[in-house]
Each structure stands twice: as C-alpha cells, then as structure tokens.
Amino acid sequence: MSQFKIQPHSRLQEWIAEDKGYFRDEGLDYVFHIPGSLDAMGVGRSYHLSGDTANGGAVQSADEVKHGAFETMEAGRTCDISAACHWAVNMAASGDHGKMWGHAYSVTPAGIYVAADSSIRKPEDLREREVGVGYHSGSHFSALQALEAFLQPDEIRLKFIGSPNDRVAQLLDRRIESANVFGLQSYIVEQQGFRKVVDTSFMIGFLISGEDVAMSDVERYFRALQRAQRDIDVEHQQYTHYYLREMADEFKPLVDVRAFGPGERIVFEPYTREVYEQTHRWMKKLELFSAEQLGEANYRTAVLV
C-alpha cells in the first residue's frame, strides 16, 4: 500500500504530530508533500516538494495572477489530503475534484492590513481602493465577506496578487496599500508594524483527493491532529518555532516566531449541510466562478460524512 500523502498548510498541527510521534502512534505510513524550501524540516521522514499550492517564496510580478487554491484542486492535487479555504474546497468537491471531509474544519486568524502611517483607518476607507488578495483563495472570499458589511459590491476593489507571500512582500515594499493575509503571514506583517483594518478570519476545509484514499488513514491523520491541537491549546508558545519550516527564507530575518500566536485552529465538528449549501449559494450569487468551474454536486455526494 502506498504512503498517505499529506500537504501541510503553514500551520503547527502537522509538525507537532510529526515530531511527537502522533502519526506513528496511529500506525500511519505517511509522507509530506511540501511546497517551497526543505530548510529546517528535520530528519527521519521523507519530504517531497509539491507544486500544488502557492505558499512558496514570493514572486515579483506587477501582473494580476488569476490562479489560486481552487485551480490547484481543479487540476488535481498530488497529495491524499490537503487544506484550503472552505469556499474553494466546497466548490472543488461540488465539481467532483475530490471529496470534502465533513467531520472537521479549521479557523484561521486573518485581516486586511495597512502600513502604520496609512490614511486608511477604518473599513469604509477601503472604498474604491485596491486590496491585495489571492484569486479563488481564502483571502479573496474572506475579503468580500468581511467588506460586505461596510461597502457596496461595486465599491470593493480587489487586486489578485499570487500567493500569501507575494502579498506580504508587496506590503513590505509598499507596492500595495492594503492586503488580506492570514495565519503565518498575518503574524509577519503585524511584527513589521502593519495595522489590521478589518478582521477577515475564515473557515478552512479539508480535501480528500483521489478515489483510492483509505478512510482508515484519513481517520488516523485526524486523530493525530486532534492530539496536536490539544497541545497547542495548552501552550502554543512551545511550538511556534515550527512556523519556520514553511516560512519563506526572505522573511525569517524579520521576525521572532516566539511572539507568534497559535494560528489556525482545527475544530472537530461537522461541516454541515446547512453551511455547505449556504456557502454554495453565496458564491453563485456573486458569480465568483465561471460556468465551466461551477460545480453542482449535492452535499451527500460532495462531502464525506
């Protein structure tokens, strides 16, 4: 039987489960598929680079990038389990690009940030001003959701800036006035003095790729992560050094990860039919996907419950 292929999500849980032997305790034979650098990833386990996500080093480009988390799932991810915002996973699963895991989700801290001296002081100040986001990714959807309370749809100006690291780089270089960043990247910009104008915290879903993934392996994976989540809840400061394993090299000299927060928190509760259908209706209403990308599979077909 082949190894269970895990794609981490720039969070702490997988690394704790790896180093404390929680995966091993569950009898899970696994391998990590990790985008970006292999620096500081430790030994004793096989690590493979993957092109599935856009979390690697920053790419310097003035052009908008119309490719994001959803497109990587649409193209077919090379891992057995991965994570992305629940909007993208919802749409991918409804289009038969994998199955959404219905027994857990996570919530990540996020926000639209500006420089300390920016004239943008409140969400209304973002009216008709560019906000950097990632296309068809959590920062795209969460920016729209958060700004709906303050602005009309035609007043929101989103600029699609590749990966989370691209948005951090453009904020630091003052090439974008505001950007929506989450988790690890939000802690980086906070330490560089950037201000949160509006909170955009959002749900993240899990995607099971392929037809031959053993559900017993998926269950082992989540039991290990549940133990890791308890460790984080008790004292996350013990584990923030793991952020360095997926942080772009150019940002490491700028930060002290000892001061970082716990980041993404896994919630072991159902992703319900109501949430699935409500989320799908919202995406269709805003016409966020082309007709070719729009999936219509029902909850029972798309979500593993």
Salt bridges, closest charged atoms under 4 A:
GLU14 OE2 - ARG11 NH2 2.76
ASP19 OD2 - ARG245 NH2 2.84
ASP25 OD2 - ARG227 NH1 3.04
GLU26 OE1 - ARG223 NE 2.82
GLU71 OE2 - HIS136 ND1 2.71
ASP80 OD2 - LYS5 NZ 3.62
ASP125 OD1 - LYS122 NZ 3.27
GLU128 OE2 - ARG157 NH2 3.86
GLU155 OE2 - ARG127 NE 3.12
ASP173 OD2 - ARG175 NH2 3.52
GLU177 OE2 - ARG129 NH2 2.68
ASP199 OD2 - LYS196 NZ 2.90
ASP217 OD1 - ARG220 NH1 2.81
ASP231 OD2 - LYS20 NZ 3.27
ASP233 OD2 - ARG265 NH2 2.50
ASP249 OD1 - LYS252 NZ 3.07
ASP256 OD2 - ARG258 NH2 2.86
GLU264 OE1 - HIS9 ND1 2.92
GLU264 OE2 - ARG11 NH1 2.38
GLU277 OE2 - ARG273 NH1 3.95
GLU296 OE2 - LYS284 NZ 3.24
